[in-house]
Amino acid sequence: KDELLKSLTDEGNRCVELGYELVMNMYKSKASSTEFVIGTFSRSSTLKSILQRIIESSDDVSAKVRVVCSQSTPGDEGILMATDITGASCLPDEEFQQQVIDGKMDVVIVGADCVLSEGNGVVNKVGSKALASVCKQAGVPIISSADRWKLWSDIYCPPLEDIFELIPSELFDHVLVPKDEEER
């Protein structure tokens, strides 16, 4: 039991590290005195950890980074996510997407409830596909982050409840899933 808990913790930490490094590289490449806006959709403990780590990484970074959560209807998980993250704000979904279209977001990061094998897609909360499409059209990078426990080995999508949808992998700029130790 302790070994399993340690494995889960280690896996979560690897996932957070991947997301942190990618977003920080984007932040550094902007190399500007203006703010860096990170958008999120729904609620994810992994995303919360990535974003908190970014915000807490230094005073210089925290002064320039702003996190904006989409309300994430139905369910309004984005409202809860905004309360989870220091200094985050929340916008209605339509207003959030308009901010993406208007170029007011530097990157959008979402979680994943399931990542299909061979790059066949990501399962996430309904609304994620529309948001990913808007990001692609606006040229705003969108990242999906998940630990490898969410990998689905079948080529076909698992049965989905109405609250989930399949998003084609090509709509994402990055699908972050830590590799097995042997693959590194």
C-alpha positions in Angstrom: 0.0 0.0 0.0 2.8 2.5 0.9 4.6 1.6 -2.3 1.5 2.3 -4.4 1.0 5.7 -2.6 4.6 6.6 -3.2 4.3 5.6 -6.9 1.2 7.8 -7.3 2.9 10.7 -5.5 6.0 10.4 -7.7 3.9 10.2 -10.8 2.0 13.3 -9.9 5.3 15.1 -9.2 6.7 14.1 -12.6 3.5 15.4 -14.3 3.7 18.7 -12.5 7.4 19.0 -13.4 6.7 18.5 -17.1 3.9 21.1 -17.1 6.0 23.6 -15.0 9.0 23.3 -17.3 7.0 23.8 -20.5 5.0 26.8 -19.3 8.1 28.4 -17.8 9.9 28.0 -21.1 7.0 29.8 -22.8 7.1 32.5 -20.1 10.8 33.0 -20.6 10.6 33.1 -24.4 8.1 35.9 -24.2 10.9 37.9 -22.4 8.8 40.9 -21.9 7.9 43.2 -19.0 4.2 42.7 -19.7 2.1 40.1 -17.9 1.9 36.5 -18.9 -1.6 35.1 -18.9 -2.3 31.4 -18.3 -5.9 30.2 -19.0 -7.4 27.0 -17.5 -10.6 25.0 -18.1 -12.3 22.9 -15.5 -10.6 21.8 -12.2 -7.6 19.6 -11.8 -5.3 18.9 -8.9 -2.4 18.5 -11.4 -3.1 21.9 -13.0 -3.5 23.5 -9.6 0.0 22.1 -8.6 1.6 23.3 -11.9 0.1 26.8 -11.6 0.9 27.2 -7.9 4.5 26.1 -8.6 4.8 28.7 -11.3 3.3 31.5 -9.2 5.5 30.6 -6.2 8.7 30.1 -8.3 9.9 33.7 -7.7 8.6 37.1 -6.9 9.5 38.2 -10.4 7.4 35.5 -12.0 4.5 35.9 -9.6 4.3 39.6 -10.3 3.9 39.0 -14.1 1.9 35.8 -14.2 -1.9 36.0 -14.1 -4.1 32.9 -14.1 -7.6 33.1 -15.6 -10.0 30.2 -15.2 -12.9 29.5 -17.5 -16.2 29.0 -15.6 -16.4 25.5 -17.2 -20.2 25.0 -17.5 -21.9 22.8 -16.8 -20.7 22.3 -13.3 -18.8 25.5 -12.9 -15.6 23.8 -11.8 -13.6 26.8 -13.0 -15.1 28.9 -10.2 -13.7 26.4 -7.7 -10.4 26.3 -9.5 -10.1 30.1 -9.3 -10.5 29.8 -5.5 -7.8 27.1 -5.4 -5.1 29.2 -7.0 -3.6 32.3 -5.4 -4.7 35.4 -7.3 -6.7 33.6 -10.0 -9.8 35.1 -11.6 -12.7 33.4 -13.3 -14.6 34.4 -16.5 -17.8 33.0 -18.1 -16.9 30.5 -20.8 -17.9 32.8 -23.7 -15.9 35.7 -22.3 -12.9 33.4 -21.7 -13.0 32.2 -25.3 -13.2 35.8 -26.5 -10.1 36.6 -24.5 -8.3 33.8 -26.3 -9.5 35.1 -29.7 -8.5 38.7 -28.8 -4.9 37.4 -28.0 -5.2 38.2 -24.3 -4.0 34.7 -23.3 -0.5 33.4 -23.7 -1.2 29.8 -23.1 -4.2 27.6 -22.1 -3.6 24.4 -20.0 -6.2 21.8 -19.3 -6.1 18.4 -17.6 -7.2 15.1 -19.1 -9.6 12.5 -17.8 -8.1 10.0 -20.2 -5.3 10.0 -22.9 -5.9 7.5 -25.7 -2.9 5.5 -27.0 -1.1 6.3 -30.2 -2.1 9.9 -30.1 -5.7 9.2 -30.8 -7.1 11.9 -28.6 -7.7 13.2 -25.1 -10.9 12.8 -23.1 -11.8 15.8 -21.0 -14.8 17.8 -19.8 -17.3 18.8 -22.4 -16.4 22.3 -23.7 -12.7 21.3 -24.0 -13.0 20.6 -27.7 -14.5 23.9 -28.5 -11.9 25.7 -26.5 -9.1 23.8 -28.1 -10.5 24.7 -31.6 -10.6 28.4 -30.5 -7.0 28.2 -29.3 -5.9 26.6 -32.6 -7.7 29.3 -34.7 -6.3 32.1 -32.5 -2.7 30.7 -32.4 -2.7 30.4 -28.6 -0.9 27.3 -27.5 -3.1 24.7 -25.6 -1.6 22.0 -23.4 -3.2 18.9 -21.9 -1.5 17.5 -18.9 -2.1 14.1 -17.3 -0.2 11.5 -15.3 0.4 8.2 -17.0 -2.3 6.5 -14.8 -4.8 8.1 -17.2 -3.4 6.4 -20.3 -5.9 4.3 -22.1 -4.3 1.4 -23.9 -7.1 0.6 -26.3 -7.3 2.4 -29.6 -11.0 3.1 -29.0 -12.3 5.6 -26.6 -13.8 4.4 -23.3 -17.5 4.8 -22.9 -18.2 8.5 -22.1 -20.8 10.1 -19.9 -22.5 13.2 -21.2 -20.1 15.4 -19.2 -17.0 14.2 -21.2 -15.9 14.4 -24.8 -13.1 13.2 -27.1 -10.7 15.9 -28.3 -8.5 15.0 -31.3 -4.8 15.2 -30.3 -4.0 17.5 -33.2 -6.0 20.3 -31.5 -3.4 20.3 -28.8 0.1 21.8 -29.1 1.3 19.5 -26.4 -0.2 16.4 -24.6 2.0 16.0 -21.6 2.2 12.5 -20.1 5.3 11.3 -18.2 7.0 8.4 -19.7 7.8 5.1 -18.0 11.2 4.9 -16.3 12.4 2.5 -19.1 11.4 5.0 -21.8 13.4 7.9 -20.5 
